[in-house]
């Protein structure tokens, strides 16, 4: 419980394959896990088989990372920052880029 998971091999809702959510429970009657998805700020719970889940471990939280591939802010590519959180609702890491004294930027 509490793990970040990625949905896979869903037959009835293939549009959700690849989406991330949080495992919030297990329904013993159905033998399925309850996964909470967030879309545009709205949370939805759905039950899925264990075979339809891949447990993700946000490995970069707490790590120093180098920004690359930004198209909207290409001037930030190559900068080094701290990945301080994994934002499940948008499936991205939040990265703090230090600047001068009392200055910095947060990317998400």
C-alpha positions in Angstrom: 0.0 0.0 0.0 1.1 3.5 -0.7 3.3 2.4 -3.7 3.4 4.3 -6.9 2.2 1.9 -9.7 1.8 2.1 -13.5 -1.2 0.4 -15.1 -0.6 -2.1 -17.9 -2.5 -4.6 -20.0 -5.9 -3.2 -19.1 -8.4 -4.7 -21.6 -11.6 -2.8 -20.7 -9.8 0.5 -20.3 -6.8 0.5 -22.6 -6.8 4.3 -22.5 -5.4 4.1 -18.9 -2.5 1.8 -19.8 0.7 3.6 -18.9 -0.9 5.9 -16.3 0.5 6.2 -12.8 -1.4 6.0 -9.6 -1.1 5.0 -6.0 -2.1 1.6 -4.5 -4.5 2.5 -1.7 -6.0 -0.9 -0.8 -6.8 -4.5 -1.5 -10.3 -5.8 -2.0 -10.1 -9.4 -0.6 -13.6 -10.2 -2.0 -12.6 -9.4 -5.6 -8.9 -10.3 -5.2 -8.0 -7.0 -6.8 -5.9 -4.0 -5.8 -7.5 -0.5 -5.4 -5.5 2.1 -7.3 -6.2 5.8 -7.0 -5.6 7.9 -10.2 -5.5 11.6 -10.3 -6.5 13.5 -13.5 -6.9 17.3 -13.6 -7.1 17.4 -9.8 -9.9 14.7 -9.6 -9.1 11.5 -7.8 -10.7 8.2 -9.0 -10.4 4.8 -7.5 -10.4 1.6 -9.6 -9.8 -2.0 -8.8 -7.3 -3.9 -10.9 -5.7 -7.4 -11.0 -2.1 -7.7 -9.7 -1.0 -8.6 -13.3 -2.1 -5.1 -14.4 0.3 -3.3 -12.1 3.9 -2.5 -12.3 5.3 -1.1 -9.0 7.4 2.0 -9.6 10.2 3.2 -7.4 10.8 6.9 -8.0 14.6 6.3 -7.9 15.6 9.9 -8.5 14.0 11.5 -5.4 16.9 13.0 -3.4 19.3 12.7 -6.3 21.2 15.3 -8.2 20.1 15.4 -11.8 21.1 17.2 -15.0 18.2 18.8 -16.9 17.9 17.8 -20.6 15.4 17.8 -23.4 13.4 20.8 -22.3 11.8 22.5 -25.2 9.8 25.3 -23.5 12.9 26.4 -21.5 15.9 25.3 -23.5 18.2 27.7 -21.6 17.8 25.3 -18.5 19.1 22.3 -20.4 22.5 21.2 -18.9 21.8 22.7 -15.5 22.1 20.5 -12.4 19.5 20.4 -9.7 17.9 18.3 -6.9 15.0 16.0 -7.7 13.1 16.5 -4.5 9.7 14.8 -5.3 7.9 12.6 -7.7 4.5 14.2 -8.6 2.2 11.3 -9.2 -0.7 13.3 -10.7 1.5 14.6 -13.6 4.0 11.7 -13.6 7.0 14.0 -13.4 9.8 14.8 -11.0 10.0 18.2 -9.3 13.5 19.5 -9.6 15.0 22.4 -7.7 17.6 24.4 -9.7 19.7 26.6 -7.4 20.4 30.1 -8.5 22.2 32.9 -6.8 21.7 33.8 -3.1 18.1 33.5 -2.1 17.1 32.5 -5.7 16.3 29.3 -7.5 13.8 27.7 -9.8 11.5 24.7 -9.4 10.6 22.6 -12.5 7.8 20.1 -12.6 
